[in-house]
Amino acid sequence: MSYIKNLEFNYESFQLRIPDLEIKDLGITIVHGVSGSGKSTLFNILLGLLDTSTMHWEFKGNDLAKLKPSGRNIAVVFQELGLFPHMTGVQNIQFAADARGMSKEKYKKRLRE
């Protein structure tokens, strides 16, 4: 089971507030809502791409909210192809390699390929 508590995010006039959210380990969890309701914002927060200092996310005894994005062991396929805008192309590739625990030697070899 995964428990999210006190997720609060404010950006200009947009506010996302989720006091409690429980995600079961088995099955499928669906997040739905109209355009602009905060679905993408929620996932960007869970991935660690957006910061919220109030959130606690308990999973298997760990607070995932305290981990860097690469330490959360979460994968996502974005609707649009894109890179992290604050990183170079090589840094984007290195981020993915680090998240997968790839050695520097293997990463550099794959990058050359």
N, CA, C and O atoms as CSV, one atom per row, in Angstrom:
chain,resi,resn,atom,element,x,y,z
A,1,MET,N,N,0.836,-1.173,0.000
A,1,MET,CA,C,0.000,0.000,0.000
A,1,MET,C,C,0.884,1.240,0.000
A,1,MET,O,O,1.962,1.241,0.594
A,2,SER,N,N,0.438,2.262,-0.647
A,2,SER,CA,C,1.144,3.534,-0.728
A,2,SER,C,C,0.216,4.615,-0.186
A,2,SER,O,O,-0.944,4.707,-0.586
A,3,TYR,N,N,0.742,5.437,0.734
A,3,TYR,CA,C,-0.083,6.482,1.352
A,3,TYR,C,C,0.544,7.845,1.107
A,3,TYR,O,O,1.709,8.079,1.428
A,4,ILE,N,N,-0.241,8.726,0.540
A,4,ILE,CA,C,0.201,10.102,0.301
A,4,ILE,C,C,-0.613,11.004,1.215
A,4,ILE,O,O,-1.839,10.915,1.277
A,5,LYS,N,N,0.096,11.873,1.923
A,5,LYS,CA,C,-0.570,12.781,2.857
A,5,LYS,C,C,-0.056,14.201,2.638
A,5,LYS,O,O,1.120,14.421,2.347
A,6,ASN,N,N,-0.963,15.147,2.785
A,6,ASN,CA,C,-0.642,16.585,2.770
A,6,ASN,C,C,0.034,17.050,1.492
A,6,ASN,O,O,0.981,17.834,1.547
A,7,LEU,N,N,-0.430,16.584,0.357
A,7,LEU,CA,C,0.108,17.070,-0.908
A,7,LEU,C,C,-0.544,18.419,-1.195
A,7,LEU,O,O,-1.757,18.513,-1.381
A,8,GLU,N,N,0.276,19.449,-1.227
A,8,GLU,CA,C,-0.209,20.795,-1.536
A,8,GLU,C,C,0.745,21.428,-2.534
A,8,GLU,O,O,1.962,21.414,-2.350
A,9,PHE,N,N,0.173,21.982,-3.592
A,9,PHE,CA,C,0.979,22.622,-4.621
A,9,PHE,C,C,0.240,23.855,-5.109
A,9,PHE,O,O,-0.945,23.785,-5.434
A,10,ASN,N,N,0.936,24.982,-5.161
A,10,ASN,CA,C,0.361,26.239,-5.630
A,10,ASN,C,C,1.234,26.795,-6.742
A,10,ASN,O,O,2.455,26.871,-6.612
A,11,TYR,N,N,0.600,27.176,-7.824
A,11,TYR,CA,C,1.307,27.828,-8.925
A,11,TYR,C,C,0.378,28.884,-9.501
A,11,TYR,O,O,-0.662,28.572,-10.080
A,12,GLU,N,N,0.774,30.136,-9.331
A,12,GLU,CA,C,-0.061,31.265,-9.742
A,12,GLU,C,C,-1.459,31.079,-9.162
A,12,GLU,O,O,-1.597,31.013,-7.941
A,13,SER,N,N,-2.494,30.993,-9.981
A,13,SER,CA,C,-3.851,30.852,-9.440
A,13,SER,C,C,-4.287,29.386,-9.303
A,13,SER,O,O,-5.404,29.115,-8.863
A,14,PHE,N,N,-3.418,28.445,-9.674
A,14,PHE,CA,C,-3.756,27.021,-9.594
A,14,PHE,C,C,-3.341,26.455,-8.242
A,14,PHE,O,O,-2.235,26.709,-7.764
A,15,GLN,N,N,-4.235,25.691,-7.634
A,15,GLN,CA,C,-3.952,25.030,-6.363
A,15,GLN,C,C,-4.346,23.564,-6.458
A,15,GLN,O,O,-5.442,23.233,-6.911
A,16,LEU,N,N,-3.448,22.696,-6.030
A,16,LEU,CA,C,-3.733,21.266,-5.942
A,16,LEU,C,C,-3.566,20.873,-4.484
A,16,LEU,O,O,-2.488,21.038,-3.913
A,17,ARG,N,N,-4.619,20.358,-3.885
A,17,ARG,CA,C,-4.585,19.943,-2.479
A,17,ARG,C,C,-5.182,18.549,-2.366
A,17,ARG,O,O,-6.348,18.327,-2.693
A,18,ILE,N,N,-4.369,17.619,-1.901
A,18,ILE,CA,C,-4.821,16.255,-1.667
A,18,ILE,C,C,-4.413,15.905,-0.239
A,18,ILE,O,O,-3.250,15.588,0.011
A,19,PRO,N,N,-5.364,15.957,0.702
A,19,PRO,CA,C,-5.004,15.686,2.102
A,19,PRO,C,C,-4.610,14.226,2.336
A,19,PRO,O,O,-3.683,13.958,3.101
A,20,ASP,N,N,-5.290,13.288,1.698
A,20,ASP,CA,C,-5.024,11.859,1.870
A,20,ASP,C,C,-5.300,11.131,0.559
A,20,ASP,O,O,-6.316,11.366,-0.095
A,21,LEU,N,N,-4.385,10.248,0.187
A,21,LEU,CA,C,-4.585,9.417,-0.999
A,21,LEU,C,C,-3.954,8.062,-0.724
A,21,LEU,O,O,-2.791,7.979,-0.328
A,22,GLU,N,N,-4.719,7.009,-0.935
A,22,GLU,CA,C,-4.229,5.647,-0.749
A,22,GLU,C,C,-4.202,4.963,-2.102
A,22,GLU,O,O,-5.193,4.966,-2.832
A,23,ILE,N,N,-3.051,4.373,-2.432
A,23,ILE,CA,C,-2.903,3.655,-3.691
A,23,ILE,C,C,-2.611,2.201,-3.355
A,23,ILE,O,O,-1.615,1.892,-2.701
A,24,LYS,N,N,-3.474,1.325,-3.802
A,24,LYS,CA,C,-3.318,-0.102,-3.509
A,24,LYS,C,C,-2.179,-0.699,-4.323
A,24,LYS,O,O,-1.846,-0.215,-5.404
A,25,ASP,N,N,-1.585,-1.769,-3.778
A,25,ASP,CA,C,-0.461,-2.424,-4.440
A,25,ASP,C,C,-0.879,-3.212,-5.676
A,25,ASP,O,O,-0.103,-3.331,-6.624
A,26,LEU,N,N,-2.072,-3.741,-5.678
A,26,LEU,CA,C,-2.530,-4.588,-6.782
A,26,LEU,C,C,-3.626,-3.882,-7.562
A,26,LEU,O,O,-4.326,-3.015,-7.039
A,27,GLY,N,N,-3.759,-4.264,-8.804
A,27,GLY,CA,C,-4.832,-3.708,-9.623
A,27,GLY,C,C,-4.383,-2.462,-10.358
A,27,GLY,O,O,-3.191,-2.219,-10.547
A,28,ILE,N,N,-5.353,-1.692,-10.760
A,28,ILE,CA,C,-5.103,-0.491,-11.547
A,28,ILE,C,C,-5.716,0.692,-10.815
A,28,ILE,O,O,-6.852,0.624,-10.346
A,29,THR,N,N,-4.972,1.753,-10.723
A,29,THR,CA,C,-5.476,3.000,-10.161
A,29,THR,C,C,-5.618,3.993,-11.299
A,29,THR,O,O,-4.688,4.193,-12.080
A,30,ILE,N,N,-6.768,4.605,-11.388
A,30,ILE,CA,C,-7.035,5.562,-12.460
A,30,ILE,C,C,-7.179,6.953,-11.857
A,30,ILE,O,O,-7.870,7.144,-10.856
A,31,VAL,N,N,-6.528,7.900,-12.468
A,31,VAL,CA,C,-6.683,9.303,-12.106
A,31,VAL,C,C,-7.353,9.965,-13.301
A,31,VAL,O,O,-6.800,9.978,-14.401
A,32,HIS,N,N,-8.525,10.507,-13.090
A,32,HIS,CA,C,-9.231,11.144,-14.205
A,32,HIS,C,C,-9.771,12.492,-13.774
A,32,HIS,O,O,-9.981,12.749,-12.588
A,33,GLY,N,N,-9.990,13.336,-14.744
A,33,GLY,CA,C,-10.538,14.659,-14.482
A,33,GLY,C,C,-10.472,15.480,-15.753
A,33,GLY,O,O,-9.856,15.084,-16.742
A,34,VAL,N,N,-11.111,16.617,-15.705
A,34,VAL,CA,C,-11.151,17.494,-16.875
A,34,VAL,C,C,-9.774,18.112,-17.084
A,34,VAL,O,O,-8.933,18.107,-16.185
A,35,SER,N,N,-9.561,18.635,-18.265
A,35,SER,CA,C,-8.317,19.314,-18.585
A,35,SER,C,C,-8.088,20.448,-17.593
A,35,SER,O,O,-8.980,21.258,-17.339
A,36,GLY,N,N,-6.876,20.496,-17.035
A,36,GLY,CA,C,-6.542,21.559,-16.089
A,36,GLY,C,C,-6.862,21.242,-14.642
A,36,GLY,O,O,-6.687,22.091,-13.768
A,37,SER,N,N,-7.333,20.018,-14.376
A,37,SER,CA,C,-7.721,19.681,-13.002
A,37,SER,C,C,-6.550,19.258,-12.122
A,37,SER,O,O,-6.704,19.161,-10.905
A,38,GLY,N,N,-5.374,19.001,-12.716
A,38,GLY,CA,C,-4.197,18.705,-11.914
A,38,GLY,C,C,-3.630,17.303,-12.071
A,38,GLY,O,O,-2.756,16.909,-11.299
A,39,LYS,N,N,-4.102,16.543,-13.046
A,39,LYS,CA,C,-3.602,15.165,-13.220
A,39,LYS,C,C,-2.108,15.153,-13.528
A,39,LYS,O,O,-1.349,14.438,-12.873
A,40,SER,N,N,-1.684,15.924,-14.501
A,40,SER,CA,C,-0.263,15.971,-14.862
A,40,SER,C,C,0.568,16.557,-13.728
A,40,SER,O,O,1.680,16.096,-13.471
A,41,THR,N,N,0.044,17.553,-13.061
A,41,THR,CA,C,0.743,18.142,-11.918
A,41,THR,C,C,0.947,17.101,-10.833
A,41,THR,O,O,2.032,17.018,-10.257
A,42,LEU,N,N,-0.070,16.310,-10.544
A,42,LEU,CA,C,0.039,15.246,-9.552
A,42,LEU,C,C,1.167,14.287,-9.923
A,42,LEU,O,O,2.006,13.974,-9.079
A,43,PHE,N,N,1.201,13.817,-11.165
A,43,PHE,CA,C,2.235,12.878,-11.570
A,43,PHE,C,C,3.615,13.514,-11.564
A,43,PHE,O,O,4.590,12.854,-11.203
A,44,ASN,N,N,3.721,14.766,-11.952
A,44,ASN,CA,C,5.018,15.443,-11.903
A,44,ASN,C,C,5.516,15.588,-10.465
A,44,ASN,O,O,6.721,15.526,-10.220
A,45,ILE,N,N,4.606,15.779,-9.519
A,45,ILE,CA,C,4.986,15.834,-8.105
A,45,ILE,C,C,5.441,14.455,-7.645
A,45,ILE,O,O,6.477,14.337,-6.991
A,46,LEU,N,N,4.684,13.408,-7.977
A,46,LEU,CA,C,5.048,12.056,-7.555
A,46,LEU,C,C,6.385,11.624,-8.160
A,46,LEU,O,O,7.157,10.914,-7.516
A,47,LEU,N,N,6.658,12.047,-9.382
A,47,LEU,CA,C,7.923,11.723,-10.029
A,47,LEU,C,C,9.090,12.511,-9.439
A,47,LEU,O,O,10.250,12.144,-9.620
A,48,GLY,N,N,8.774,13.601,-8.729
A,48,GLY,CA,C,9.815,14.450,-8.167
A,48,GLY,C,C,10.236,15.576,-9.083
A,48,GLY,O,O,11.246,16.235,-8.837
A,49,LEU,N,N,9.466,15.806,-10.149
A,49,LEU,CA,C,9.787,16.873,-11.095
A,49,LEU,C,C,9.289,18.224,-10.609
A,49,LEU,O,O,9.810,19.262,-11.015
A,50,LEU,N,N,8.290,18.216,-9.746
A,50,LEU,CA,C,7.806,19.420,-9.073
A,50,LEU,C,C,7.920,19.179,-7.576
A,50,LEU,O,O,7.689,18.068,-7.097
A,51,ASP,N,N,8.272,20.212,-6.852
A,51,ASP,CA,C,8.519,20.067,-5.420
A,51,ASP,C,C,7.328,20.548,-4.604
A,51,ASP,O,O,6.696,21.556,-4.919
A,52,THR,N,N,7.045,19.806,-3.557
A,52,THR,CA,C,6.097,20.238,-2.543
A,52,THR,C,C,6.668,19.819,-1.200
A,52,THR,O,O,6.895,18.634,-0.956
A,53,SER,N,N,6.896,20.776,-0.345
A,53,SER,CA,C,7.571,20.493,0.927
A,53,SER,C,C,6.635,19.881,1.967
A,53,SER,O,O,7.095,19.388,2.997
A,54,THR,N,N,5.348,19.907,1.711
A,54,THR,CA,C,4.388,19.424,2.708
A,54,THR,C,C,4.069,17.943,2.576
A,54,THR,O,O,3.565,17.337,3.522
A,55,MET,N,N,4.350,17.348,1.424
A,55,MET,CA,C,3.899,15.986,1.141
A,55,MET,C,C,4.739,14.930,1.854
A,55,MET,O,O,5.960,15.048,1.962
A,56,HIS,N,N,4.059,13.904,2.333
A,56,HIS,CA,C,4.684,12.681,2.828
A,56,HIS,C,C,4.112,11.548,1.992
A,56,HIS,O,O,2.904,11.483,1.765
A,57,TRP,N,N,4.983,10.655,1.534
A,57,TRP,CA,C,4.544,9.551,0.686
A,57,TRP,C,C,5.159,8.269,1.215
A,57,TRP,O,O,6.313,7.957,0.921
A,58,GLU,N,N,4.398,7.540,1.982
A,58,GLU,CA,C,4.890,6.321,2.606
A,58,GLU,C,C,4.673,5.126,1.691
A,58,GLU,O,O,3.559,4.855,1.242
A,59,PHE,N,N,5.767,4.418,1.428
A,59,PHE,CA,C,5.711,3.189,0.647
A,59,PHE,C,C,6.774,2.247,1.185
A,59,PHE,O,O,7.965,2.559,1.158
A,60,LYS,N,N,6.341,1.102,1.671
A,60,LYS,CA,C,7.240,0.080,2.226
A,60,LYS,C,C,8.184,0.665,3.278
A,60,LYS,O,O,9.375,0.354,3.303
A,61,GLY,N,N,7.636,1.506,4.134
A,61,GLY,CA,C,8.412,2.065,5.238
A,61,GLY,C,C,9.312,3.232,4.879
A,61,GLY,O,O,10.042,3.722,5.740
A,62,ASN,N,N,9.285,3.693,3.645
A,62,ASN,CA,C,10.101,4.831,3.213
A,62,ASN,C,C,9.220,6.013,2.861
A,62,ASN,O,O,8.096,5.839,2.392
A,63,ASP,N,N,9.731,7.220,3.087
A,63,ASP,CA,C,9.049,8.430,2.642
A,63,ASP,C,C,9.637,8.804,1.286
A,63,ASP,O,O,10.690,9.437,1.209
A,64,LEU,N,N,8.946,8.408,0.216
A,64,LEU,CA,C,9.452,8.648,-1.141
A,64,LEU,C,C,9.576,10.130,-1.453
A,64,LEU,O,O,10.372,10.514,-2.309
A,65,ALA,N,N,8.802,10.971,-0.772
A,65,ALA,CA,C,8.854,12.409,-1.030
A,65,ALA,C,C,10.215,12.994,-0.671
A,65,ALA,O,O,10.574,14.062,-1.168
A,66,LYS,N,N,10.977,12.317,0.182
A,66,LYS,CA,C,12.295,12.808,0.588
A,66,LYS,C,C,13.393,12.369,-0.376
A,66,LYS,O,O,14.529,12.835,-0.278
A,67,LEU,N,N,13.061,11.478,-1.303
A,67,LEU,CA,C,14.063,10.953,-2.233
A,67,LEU,C,C,14.157,11.808,-3.484
A,67,LEU,O,O,13.188,12.453,-3.886
A,68,LYS,N,N,15.338,11.804,-4.096
A,68,LYS,CA,C,15.514,12.444,-5.394
A,68,LYS,C,C,14.711,11.655,-6.423
A,68,LYS,O,O,14.393,10.490,-6.184
A,69,PRO,N,N,14.375,12.261,-7.565
A,69,PRO,CA,C,13.613,11.528,-8.583
A,69,PRO,C,C,14.256,10.193,-8.968
A,69,PRO,O,O,13.547,9.206,-9.166
A,70,SER,N,N,15.572,10.149,-9.074
A,70,SER,CA,C,16.238,8.911,-9.482
A,70,SER,C,C,16.148,7.825,-8.420
A,70,SER,O,O,16.311,6.647,-8.739
A,71,GLY,N,N,15.894,8.187,-7.170
A,71,GLY,CA,C,15.798,7.211,-6.098
A,71,GLY,C,C,14.399,6.682,-5.852
A,71,GLY,O,O,14.208,5.796,-5.019
A,72,ARG,N,N,13.422,7.211,-6.563
A,72,ARG,CA,C,12.029,6.813,-6.332
A,72,ARG,C,C,11.635,5.537,-7.071
A,72,ARG,O,O,10.594,4.950,-6.775
A,73,ASN,N,N,12.443,5.108,-8.017
A,73,ASN,CA,C,12.188,3.873,-8.765
A,73,ASN,C,C,10.803,3.875,-9.415
A,73,ASN,O,O,10.044,2.911,-9.307
A,74,ILE,N,N,10.499,4.971,-10.086
A,74,ILE,CA,C,9.218,5.154,-10.763
A,74,ILE,C,C,9.501,5.428,-12.235
A,74,ILE,O,O,10.430,6.162,-12.571
A,75,ALA,N,N,8.708,4.844,-13.094
A,75,ALA,CA,C,8.858,5.095,-14.530
A,75,ALA,C,C,7.564,5.685,-15.072
A,75,ALA,O,O,6.481,5.446,-14.538
A,76,VAL,N,N,7.695,6.440,-16.117
A,76,VAL,CA,C,6.526,7.054,-16.742
A,76,VAL,C,C,6.799,7.180,-18.242
A,76,VAL,O,O,7.937,7.373,-18.670
A,77,VAL,N,N,5.745,7.067,-19.010
A,77,VAL,CA,C,5.818,7.351,-20.438
A,77,VAL,C,C,4.982,8.602,-20.653
A,77,VAL,O,O,3.760,8.583,-20.504
A,78,PHE,N,N,5.656,9.686,-21.004
A,78,PHE,CA,C,4.951,10.948,-21.186
A,78,PHE,C,C,4.169,10.936,-22.493
A,78,PHE,O,O,4.516,10.232,-23.441
A,79,GLN,N,N,3.125,11.721,-22.518
A,79,GLN,CA,C,2.286,11.830,-23.697
A,79,GLN,C,C,3.063,12.464,-24.848
A,79,GLN,O,O,2.875,12.097,-26.007
A,80,GLU,N,N,3.931,13.410,-24.526
A,80,GLU,CA,C,4.749,14.075,-25.527
A,80,GLU,C,C,6.197,13.679,-25.305
A,80,GLU,O,O,6.633,13.503,-24.167
A,81,LEU,N,N,6.932,13.541,-26.383
A,81,LEU,CA,C,8.357,13.262,-26.249
A,81,LEU,C,C,9.044,14.545,-25.823
A,81,LEU,O,O,8.856,15.592,-26.443
A,82,GLY,N,N,9.822,14.469,-24.789
A,82,GLY,CA,C,10.504,15.665,-24.321
A,82,GLY,C,C,11.603,15.312,-23.351
A,82,GLY,O,O,11.635,14.220,-22.784
A,83,LEU,N,N,12.501,16.256,-23.171
A,83,LEU,CA,C,13.601,16.102,-22.249
A,83,LEU,C,C,13.375,17.021,-21.059
A,83,LEU,O,O,12.562,17.943,-21.124
A,84,PHE,N,N,14.095,16.769,-19.973
A,84,PHE,CA,C,14.054,17.699,-18.863
A,84,PHE,C,C,14.666,19.000,-19.359
A,84,PHE,O,O,15.820,19.006,-19.787
A,85,PRO,N,N,13.929,20.098,-19.312
A,85,PRO,CA,C,14.408,21.331,-19.937
A,85,PRO,C,C,15.624,21.947,-19.252
A,85,PRO,O,O,16.350,22.723,-19.873
A,86,HIS,N,N,15.855,21.617,-17.992
A,86,HIS,CA,C,16.980,22.194,-17.264
A,86,HIS,C,C,18.266,21.385,-17.440
A,86,HIS,O,O,19.294,21.715,-16.847
A,87,MET,N,N,18.210,20.321,-18.261
A,87,MET,CA,C,19.381,19.465,-18.491
A,87,MET,C,C,19.722,19.440,-19.970
A,87,MET,O,O,18.863,19.650,-20.826
A,88,THR,N,N,20.999,19.177,-20.257
A,88,THR,CA,C,21.415,18.971,-21.645
A,88,THR,C,C,20.924,17.595,-22.093
A,88,THR,O,O,20.427,16.813,-21.283
A,89,GLY,N,N,21.064,17.307,-23.378
A,89,GLY,CA,C,20.679,15.993,-23.890
A,89,GLY,C,C,21.471,14.876,-23.227
A,89,GLY,O,O,20.909,13.849,-22.843
A,90,VAL,N,N,22.781,15.080,-23.093
A,90,VAL,CA,C,23.629,14.073,-22.457
A,90,VAL,C,C,23.226,13.891,-20.992
A,90,VAL,O,O,23.184,12.763,-20.500
A,91,GLN,N,N,22.930,14.991,-20.289
A,91,GLN,CA,C,22.501,14.888,-18.886
A,91,GLN,C,C,21.180,14.125,-18.765
A,91,GLN,O,O,20.988,13.377,-17.807
A,92,ASN,N,N,20.271,14.305,-19.724
A,92,ASN,CA,C,19.014,13.557,-19.724
A,92,ASN,C,C,19.277,12.064,-19.850
A,92,ASN,O,O,18.666,11.256,-19.151
A,93,ILE,N,N,20.188,11.705,-20.745
A,93,ILE,CA,C,20.518,10.293,-20.936
A,93,ILE,C,C,21.206,9.739,-19.694
A,93,ILE,O,O,20.914,8.623,-19.263
A,94,GLN,N,N,22.119,10.517,-19.122
A,94,GLN,CA,C,22.824,10.070,-17.920
A,94,GLN,C,C,21.850,9.895,-16.755
A,94,GLN,O,O,22.003,8.967,-15.960
A,95,PHE,N,N,20.863,10.762,-16.643
A,95,PHE,CA,C,19.854,10.645,-15.588
A,95,PHE,C,C,19.138,9.296,-15.701
A,95,PHE,O,O,18.950,8.599,-14.703
A,96,ALA,N,N,18.742,8.936,-16.922
A,96,ALA,CA,C,18.054,7.656,-17.117
A,96,ALA,C,C,18.971,6.481,-16.790
A,96,ALA,O,O,18.531,5.497,-16.196
A,97,ALA,N,N,20.231,6.579,-17.172
A,97,ALA,CA,C,21.187,5.502,-16.880
A,97,ALA,C,C,21.394,5.367,-15.373
A,97,ALA,O,O,21.412,4.254,-14.847
A,98,ASP,N,N,21.551,6.494,-14.676
A,98,ASP,CA,C,21.718,6.470,-13.216
A,98,ASP,C,C,20.492,5.878,-12.532
A,98,ASP,O,O,20.616,5.102,-11.585
A,99,ALA,N,N,19.317,6.245,-13.014
A,99,ALA,CA,C,18.075,5.743,-12.413
A,99,ALA,C,C,17.956,4.236,-12.560
A,99,ALA,O,O,17.306,3.579,-11.747
A,100,ARG,N,N,18.576,3.688,-13.587
A,100,ARG,CA,C,18.535,2.240,-13.819
A,100,ARG,C,C,19.726,1.518,-13.191
A,100,ARG,O,O,19.852,0.300,-13.315
A,101,GLY,N,N,20.604,2.274,-12.513
A,101,GLY,CA,C,21.752,1.662,-11.867
A,101,GLY,C,C,22.829,1.208,-12.837
A,101,GLY,O,O,23.627,0.329,-12.510
A,102,MET,N,N,22.859,1.792,-14.020
A,102,MET,CA,C,23.831,1.408,-15.036
A,102,MET,C,C,25.214,1.922,-14.644
A,102,MET,O,O,25.341,3.056,-14.183
A,103,SER,N,N,26.241,1.111,-14.820
A,103,SER,CA,C,27.608,1.515,-14.493
A,103,SER,C,C,28.058,2.623,-15.454
A,103,SER,O,O,27.537,2.761,-16.560
A,104,LYS,N,N,29.047,3.410,-14.993
A,104,LYS,CA,C,29.560,4.492,-15.842
A,104,LYS,C,C,30.170,3.945,-17.123
A,104,LYS,O,O,30.028,4.543,-18.190
A,105,GLU,N,N,30.853,2.800,-17.016
A,105,GLU,CA,C,31.483,2.220,-18.193
A,105,GLU,C,C,30.435,1.829,-19.234
A,105,GLU,O,O,30.578,2.125,-20.420
A,106,LYS,N,N,29.384,1.161,-18.772
A,106,LYS,CA,C,28.334,0.734,-19.697
A,106,LYS,C,C,27.598,1.943,-20.273
A,106,LYS,O,O,27.266,1.970,-21.459
A,107,TYR,N,N,27.347,2.942,-19.425
A,107,TYR,CA,C,26.672,4.153,-19.881
A,107,TYR,C,C,27.490,4.850,-20.970
A,107,TYR,O,O,26.949,5.227,-22.009
A,108,LYS,N,N,28.788,5.020,-20.732
A,108,LYS,CA,C,29.629,5.709,-21.711
A,108,LYS,C,C,29.725,4.922,-23.011
A,108,LYS,O,O,29.754,5.509,-24.093
A,109,LYS,N,N,29.775,3.587,-22.908
A,109,LYS,CA,C,29.812,2.748,-24.100
A,109,LYS,C,C,28.510,2.914,-24.892
A,109,LYS,O,O,28.534,3.096,-26.110
A,110,ARG,N,N,27.373,2.849,-24.186
A,110,ARG,CA,C,26.082,3.008,-24.860
A,110,ARG,C,C,25.930,4.395,-25.464
A,110,ARG,O,O,25.357,4.550,-26.542
A,111,LEU,N,N,26.445,5.401,-24.767
A,111,LEU,CA,C,26.364,6.767,-25.280
A,111,LEU,C,C,27.158,6.910,-26.578
A,111,LEU,O,O,26.710,7.578,-27.510
A,112,ARG,N,N,28.336,6.282,-26.642
A,112,ARG,CA,C,29.143,6.328,-27.871
A,112,ARG,C,C,28.397,5.634,-29.020
A,112,ARG,O,O,28.440,6.085,-30.164
A,113,GLU,N,N,27.708,4.521,-28.690
A,113,GLU,CA,C,26.959,3.796,-29.719
A,113,GLU,C,C,25.845,4.661,-30.266
A,113,GLU,O,O,25.100,4.226,-31.144
